[in-house]
């Protein structure tokens, strides 16, 4: 288990240590190194020194490193899943699914590395040739969250390697071990020193501000809350650093009156309960046509009640712990406020006794103005609102500052597409509860972020376009 910082191709001790906690019982898994301001600067130094040679490295070489990393992640999937479950708390099936998902980013971007295209054509005036090429943007700061410690790391590292950028990775303090394990894999796959560096500042805010104000840092890729994203955008503005931001979500899940209820319940179980609800793609506002409301809630509650809650690594567990007691308490407070405001509890809704950051699968029936609907509930809580018309459902779905992902269920494809086109979101699932795919562009609109990750778009977040006019 790697617990040190990784700077300029060396595993080094930090200025202090941080306890990594198993949220299922509060025990300390490991003590990881935290970085000083000097070490953060050393990481920038290393990335800057490696930048020129790495940018010139043949695409095939970069591609092979990513391909090998994919193969190694799959070979070591059981170990990685166990590590994720320990530090994050999620159930082992979710952790294994994350490892496979995370590894696919390395495979996808291994393929994209050798397919970065340019353009060569005659100008309309006929006086020159227009040559368009794409070059690595340079030193990139990658900041990842705790909910998908493997998937969010590879989704950023993969395209940065493909583009030829050097990196400084700052993983979440709650889940650094998974990120360090992935860096260890990349080192064993031959990633040159200085290309990827890992820091973990004890005081994140001031330390990251200093890194962002270093003129050698050219790019920021952040996944996290909209609140923190706004702060980082302001910090990045001083040096005009290009930013890609995957921020908060508050996804609506709309079930129209002609939907297949059985399929819609299955889809909602994926959209809501993947990762125990701790996902920016999680369905947080469930809107169901009133004519099928009672039947849908009954079937959904039955499916939720069947989930086994427990320590993530125990056999049969389907719902693990939240990442911390603090996060679990946030969930409980939102539910308690909703109950006090008149919500009808169909399932769960009570914090269990005993150790561990656990909260049960919960189904609430709420009014359309319940305050819980304005919050991104990062847990297994499903508030359901009944509606009468498609127009009413669409208005409620769009009544949010977020626009990451949405879901709609209907047996009438024309109706569903018309509804999807009206939803203000960067991604829409029609009769699907799981959309994330390394080959698809992932990102939102409104205050859910800037740019896209994954797909063909992912590499271009780490490239800059250069136009060369050629006299012929």
C-alpha positions in Angstrom: 0.0 0.0 0.0 1.5 3.3 -1.1 1.2 6.1 1.5 3.9 8.6 0.4 3.8 11.5 -1.9 5.0 10.9 -5.5 7.2 13.7 -6.8 9.6 13.6 -9.8 9.4 9.9 -10.0 10.2 9.3 -6.3 8.1 8.2 -3.4 8.9 10.6 -0.7 7.8 11.3 2.9 5.7 14.4 3.6 5.8 17.2 6.1 3.1 15.4 8.1 0.5 12.6 7.9 -3.2 12.3 7.5 -5.3 9.4 8.9 -7.3 7.5 6.3 -10.4 6.2 8.1 -12.6 3.2 7.3 -16.1 4.8 7.6 -17.7 1.5 8.4 -16.1 1.3 11.8 -14.0 4.4 12.3 -10.7 2.5 12.3 -7.5 4.0 10.9 -6.5 2.2 7.7 -3.3 4.0 7.1 -1.4 7.3 7.6 -0.6 9.0 4.3 1.9 11.8 3.8 0.8 15.4 3.5 2.7 17.9 1.4 4.3 21.2 2.4 4.4 24.3 0.3 7.9 23.4 -0.7 6.9 19.9 -1.8 3.9 21.3 -3.8 6.3 23.7 -5.6 8.7 20.7 -6.2 5.8 18.9 -7.9 5.3 21.9 -10.2 9.1 22.0 -10.8 9.1 18.4 -11.8 6.1 18.6 -14.1 7.6 21.7 -15.7 11.0 20.0 -16.3 9.4 17.0 -17.9 6.9 18.9 -20.0 8.9 19.5 -23.1 10.3 16.0 -23.6 6.9 14.4 -22.7 5.1 16.6 -25.3 7.5 15.3 -27.9 7.2 11.6 -26.9 5.7 9.6 -29.7 1.9 9.0 -29.4 2.4 5.3 -29.7 4.7 5.2 -26.7 2.2 7.2 -24.6 -0.6 4.9 -25.9 1.3 1.8 -24.9 1.7 3.1 -21.3 -2.0 3.6 -21.0 -2.8 0.2 -22.5 -0.5 -1.5 -20.1 -2.0 0.4 -17.2 -5.5 -0.8 -18.3 -4.3 -4.4 -18.3 -2.6 -4.0 -14.9 -5.7 -2.5 -13.3 -7.8 -5.3 -14.6 -5.3 -7.9 -13.3 -5.2 -6.2 -9.9 -9.0 -5.4 -9.8 -9.7 -7.4 -6.7 -7.1 -5.6 -4.6 -8.1 -2.1 -5.9 -11.8 -2.8 -5.2 -11.0 -3.9 -1.7 -9.0 -0.7 -1.2 -11.8 1.5 -2.5 -14.3 -0.2 -0.3 -12.1 0.2 2.8 -11.4 3.9 2.4 -14.7 5.0 0.8 -17.1 2.7 2.5 -19.0 1.6 -0.6 -20.2 -1.9 -1.2 -17.7 -4.3 -2.9 -19.9 -4.8 -6.0 -19.9 -1.0 -6.5 -16.2 -0.9 -5.9 -15.5 -3.6 -8.5 -17.7 -1.8 -11.0 -15.7 1.3 -10.4 -12.4 -0.4 -11.0 -13.6 -1.7 -14.4 -15.1 1.7 -15.3 -11.8 3.4 -14.2 -9.6 1.0 -16.2 -11.7 1.6 -19.3 -10.6 5.3 -19.4 -7.0 4.1 -19.8 -8.0 1.8 -22.6 -10.2 4.4 -24.4 -7.5 7.1 -24.2 -4.8 4.6 -25.2 -6.8 4.3 -28.4 -7.4 8.1 -28.7 -3.7 8.9 -28.2 -2.8 7.9 -31.8 -5.9 9.5 -33.3 -5.6 13.1 -32.4 -6.4 14.8 -35.7 -5.5 18.1 -37.4 -6.5 19.9 -40.6 -4.9 21.0 -43.8 -6.9 22.9 -46.5 -6.9 25.8 -48.9 -8.1 29.2 -47.6 -11.3 30.4 -49.3 -9.3 33.3 -50.8 -6.8 30.8 -52.3 -3.8 32.8 -51.0 -2.5 30.2 -48.5 -3.0 26.8 -46.9 -4.6 26.6 -43.5 -2.8 24.2 -41.3 -4.4 23.4 -37.9 -2.7 21.3 -35.3 -3.2 20.5 -31.7 -0.5 20.7 -29.0 -0.5 19.8 -25.3 -1.6 22.7 -23.2 1.1 22.0 -20.6 1.3 21.5 -16.9 -2.1 20.5 -15.6 -3.5 20.4 -12.1 -6.0 17.6 -11.5 -8.2 17.7 -8.4 -10.4 14.6 -7.8 -13.2 13.9 -5.3 -13.8 11.0 -2.8 -16.9 9.4 -4.3 -15.1 7.7 -7.2 -11.4 7.8 -6.2 -10.4 5.5 -9.1 -12.8 6.6 -11.8 -12.2 10.3 -11.4 -8.4 9.9 -11.3 -8.2 7.8 -14.6 -10.8 10.1 -16.3 -8.3 12.9 -15.9 -4.9 11.2 -16.1 -5.9 9.2 -19.2 -6.5 12.2 -21.5 -3.6 14.2 -20.1 -1.2 11.3 -20.9 -2.8 11.0 -24.3 -2.4 14.7 -25.0 1.2 14.8 -23.8 0.6 16.9 -20.7 2.5 16.6 -17.4 0.4 16.6 -14.2 0.0 17.4 -10.6 -2.7 15.2 -9.0 -4.4 16.3 -5.7 -6.7 13.4 -4.6 -9.4 13.8 -1.9 -8.1 13.5 1.6 -10.7 11.0 2.5 -9.7 8.5 -0.3 -6.0 9.1 -1.3 -4.9 5.4 -1.2 -6.7 4.5 -4.4 -5.2 7.3 -6.3 -1.7 6.4 -5.0 -2.3 2.8 -6.1 -3.1 3.9 -9.6 0.0 6.1 -9.7 2.0 3.1 -8.6 0.6 1.1 -11.5 1.5 3.9 -14.0 5.0 4.0 -12.6 5.3 0.2 -13.1 4.0 0.7 -16.7 6.9 3.0 -17.5 5.5 6.5 -17.1 8.6 8.8 -17.1 9.5 10.7 -13.9 7.9 14.1 -13.5 5.0 13.4 -15.8 2.7 12.6 -12.9 3.2 14.0 -9.4 0.9 13.6 -6.4 0.5 16.1 -3.6 -1.8 16.2 -0.6 -1.6 19.6 1.1 -2.6 19.6 4.7 -4.3 23.0 4.2 -5.8 22.5 0.8 -7.2 25.9 0.1 -4.1 28.1 0.5 -1.8 25.5 -1.0 -3.9 25.0 -4.1 -4.1 28.8 -4.5 -0.3 29.0 -4.6 -0.2 26.2 -7.2 -2.8 28.0 -9.4 -0.9 31.2 -9.1 2.3 29.6 -10.5 2.7 30.8 -14.0 3.9 27.4 -15.2 0.5 25.8 -14.5 -1.6 26.1 -17.6 -4.7 24.0 -17.0 -7.0 22.9 -14.2 -9.3 19.9 -14.3 -11.6 19.7 -11.2 -14.4 17.4 -10.1 -16.3 18.5 -7.0 -18.9 20.8 -5.6 -20.1 23.9 -7.4 -19.2 25.9 -4.3 -15.6 24.9 -4.5 -15.5 25.1 -8.3 -16.5 28.8 -8.2 -13.6 29.5 -5.8 -11.2 27.7 -8.0 -12.4 29.6 -11.1 -11.8 32.9 -9.4 -8.3 31.7 -8.4 -7.5 30.5 -11.9 -8.6 33.8 -13.4 -5.6 35.6 -12.1 -3.3 33.6 -14.4 -6.0 33.0 -17.1 -5.7 29.2 -16.5 -8.0 27.2 -18.7 -10.5 25.2 -16.6 -12.6 22.2 -17.1 -15.1 21.8 -14.3 -17.3 18.8 -13.5 -19.4 20.2 -10.7 -22.6 19.5 -8.8 -25.7 17.8 -10.1 -29.3 17.5 -8.9 -30.7 15.0 -11.5 -34.4 14.7 -12.2 -35.8 11.3 -12.9 -39.1 11.7 -14.7 -41.5 8.8 -15.1 -44.3 9.6 -17.6 -47.7 8.0 -17.4 -47.0 5.5 -20.2 -43.7 4.2 -18.7 -43.0 0.6 -18.1 -43.1 0.7 -14.3 -41.0 -2.4 -13.8 -38.2 -1.1 -16.2 -38.5 2.4 -14.6 -37.9 1.0 -11.1 -34.9 -1.0 -12.4 -33.5 2.2 -14.0 -34.2 4.2 -10.9 -32.4 1.7 -8.7 -29.3 2.2 -10.9 -29.6 5.9 -11.2 -30.3 6.5 -7.5 -28.4 3.7 -5.7 -25.2 3.3 -7.7 -22.4 4.1 -5.3 -25.0 4.3 -2.5 -26.3 7.5 -4.0 -23.0 9.3 -3.7 -22.7 10.3 -7.3 -23.1 13.5 -9.2 -25.2 11.5 -11.6 -27.5 10.2 -8.9 -31.3 10.8 -9.4 -32.1 13.2 -6.6 -35.5 14.4 -7.7 -38.0 11.7 -8.8 -41.0 13.0 -10.6 -43.8 10.4 -11.3 -47.1 10.8 -13.1 -49.9 10.9 -10.5 -51.9 8.2 -12.3 -49.2 5.6 -11.7 -47.8 7.2 -8.5 -49.0 4.7 -5.9 -48.0 1.7 -7.9 -44.6 3.1 -8.7 -43.8 4.1 -5.1 -44.9 0.7 -3.8 -42.7 -1.1 -6.3 -39.7 1.2 -5.8 -40.0 1.0 -2.0 -40.0 -2.8 -2.3 -36.8 -2.8 -4.3 -35.1 -0.3 -2.0 -36.2 -2.4 1.1 -34.5 -5.5 -0.4 -31.1 -3.9 -0.3 -28.8 -5.3 2.4 -26.9 -2.6 4.3 -23.6 -3.4 6.0 -19.8 -3.2 5.8 -18.9 -2.8 2.2 -16.5 -5.8 2.1 -18.9 -8.3 3.7 -20.6 -10.8 1.4 -24.0 -9.8 0.2 -23.7 -6.1 1.1 -25.4 -3.9 -1.4 -25.4 -0.6 0.5 -22.2 0.4 2.4 -21.4 3.3 4.6 -21.1 6.9 3.6 -17.5 8.2 3.4 -17.6 9.8 6.8 -19.9 10.4 9.8 -20.0 14.1 8.8 -21.3 13.2 5.3 -23.8 10.7 6.9 -25.1 13.4 9.2 -25.6 15.8 6.3 -28.0 13.2 4.8 -29.8 12.7 8.0 -30.3 16.4 8.6 -31.9 16.8 5.1 -34.2 13.9 5.7 -35.2 15.2 9.2 -36.0 18.6 7.8 -38.1 17.1 5.0 -40.0 15.0 7.6 -40.6 18.0 9.8 -42.0 19.8 6.7 -44.6 17.1 6.0 -42.8 14.5 3.9 -44.4 11.1 3.9 -41.9 8.3 4.8 -42.4 5.2 2.8 -39.2 3.6 3.8 -36.2 4.3 6.1 -35.7 7.9 7.2 -34.0 7.1 10.5 -30.3 7.1 11.4 -29.4 3.6 12.7 -27.8 3.0 16.1 -24.2 1.8 16.4 -20.9 2.5 14.9 -20.2 3.4 11.3 -21.4 6.1 8.9 -24.5 4.2 7.8 -27.8 5.5 6.5 -30.6 3.3 5.3 -32.3 3.3 1.9 -35.0 5.9 2.2 -38.1 6.7 0.1 -40.0 10.0 0.8 -43.1 11.4 -0.9 -42.7 15.2 -0.8 -44.4 18.3 -2.2 -42.8 20.1 -5.1 -41.5 22.9 -2.9 -39.8 20.6 -0.3 -36.4 22.0 0.4 -34.8 18.6 0.1 -35.3 18.9 -3.7 -32.9 21.9 -3.9 -30.1 19.9 -2.4 -27.8 17.3 -3.9 -28.3 14.5 -1.5 -25.2 12.4 -1.7 -26.7 9.3 -0.2 -29.5 6.6 -0.5 -32.5 9.0 -0.2 -35.1 9.3 -2.9 -37.7 12.1 -2.6 -40.7 11.5 -4.9 -43.0 14.2 -6.3 -46.2 13.4 -8.2 -47.2 15.5 -11.3 -50.2 15.8 -13.6 -48.9 16.9 -17.0 -45.7 16.6 -19.0 -45.4 20.4 -19.0 -45.5 20.5 -15.2 -42.9 17.8 -15.0 -40.6 19.5 -17.4 -40.9 22.8 -15.5 -40.0 21.1 -12.2 -37.1 19.2 -13.8 -35.6 22.5 -15.1 -36.2 24.4 -11.8 -32.6 24.1 -10.6 -29.3 25.9 -11.0 -27.8 22.5 -12.0 -27.9 20.8 -15.3 -25.6 17.8 -15.3 -27.8 14.8 -16.1 -31.5 13.9 -16.4 -33.5 10.7 -16.9 -36.9 10.2 -18.6 -39.0 7.0 -18.9 -41.7 6.6 -21.5 -42.8 3.8 -23.9 -43.4 6.5 -26.6 -39.9 7.3 -28.0 -41.1 10.4 -29.8 -42.6 11.7 -26.6 -39.5 10.9 -24.6 -37.1 12.5 -27.1 -39.3 15.7 -27.2 -39.1 15.7 -23.4 -35.3 15.1 -23.4 -34.8 18.0 -25.8 -36.6 20.3 -23.4 -34.5 19.3 -20.4 -31.7 21.7 -19.5 -28.9 19.2 -19.0 -25.7 18.1 -20.6 -26.7 14.5 -20.6 -30.1 12.7 -20.8 -30.9 9.1 -20.3 -34.0 7.8 -22.1 -35.2 4.6 -20.6 -31.7 4.1 -19.1 -30.6 4.6 -15.5 -26.8 4.4 -16.2 -25.2 6.7 -18.8 -21.5 7.1 -17.8 -19.2 5.7 -20.5 -15.6 6.4 -21.3 -16.5 6.8 -24.9 -19.1 9.4 -24.3 -18.7 13.1 -23.5 -19.5 13.7 -19.8 -20.4 17.1 -18.5 -23.2 19.6 -17.8 -24.7 23.0 -18.4 -25.7 25.8 -16.1 -23.8 25.6 -12.8 -22.9 21.9 -13.3 -19.7 22.7 -15.0 -17.5 23.7 -18.0 -16.1 21.4 -20.7 -16.4 17.6 -21.1 -14.6 14.5 -20.0 -14.5 11.2 -21.8 -15.3 10.6 -25.4 -13.5 12.4 -28.2 -13.9 15.7 -26.2 -11.8 14.4 -23.3 -8.4 14.7 -24.9 -9.2 18.2 -26.2 -9.5 19.5 -22.7 -5.7 19.0 -22.5 -4.9 20.4 -26.0 -4.6 23.8 -27.5 -5.3 24.6 -31.1 -2.6 26.2 -33.3 -3.3 27.7 -36.7 -0.4 28.0 -39.1 -0.8 29.9 -42.4 1.4 28.3 -45.1 2.5 30.2 -48.2 2.3 27.9 -51.2 
